[in-house]
Amino acid sequence: LITLLATVLAMILLPETKGRPLPDSLLDTKRYHGTNPKRHADSRQDESNVPLKE
């Protein structure tokens, strides 16, 4: 009974069972949550510090 309950809860709660793969590392968590750092409002300031290729 406990195993059945744990299986049902895991299928409901875990993101991997909802079609979203789990991130390979903690650095990939932003990508999987849909927040792209380049689309962030503060990224304009960060991109201005990057030297352009000539």
N, C-alpha and C positions, 0 to 999 in steps of 0.2 A: 504494500500500500504506500509506503514512504517512497519507494523507488518510482512508482507511477506518478505520485504527486511531484517529485523532484523533476521528472522528465517533462511533465506538462508545464511546470513553472519555467524550466529552462527554455522550452520552445517558445514560450510567450515573451520572456524577458530578454533573452540574449540577442544582440544585434545580428550575429552571424546567421541566425535562423530566419531573419527578416529580409534576407537578400543583400545585406550590407556586409562585405567581408571585414573581418577584424584587421586593424592596422598591424603591419609587421613590426613597427617600433613606435615609441612614444613620439618621435618626430613626425610620423605620418598621421597622427591623430587629427591635426587641423585639416588635412586634405579630406579625410573621411567624414568630417563633420560639416563639410561644405563651406568652410571659411578659407578662401584662398588669400594668402597674405598680399598678393599683388593687387587684389581688389579692395583691400582695406583702405580706409580713408587716410591713414597716416603713411601709406606706402609712397605717396608722392614725395614726401620729404626724404625718404630713404633712397628713392631712385635718383634724386638730384645729386647725391653724393657719389654715385657710381660713375666712373669715367667712361666717356663714350669712345667707341672705336673710330679711328680716323681712316 
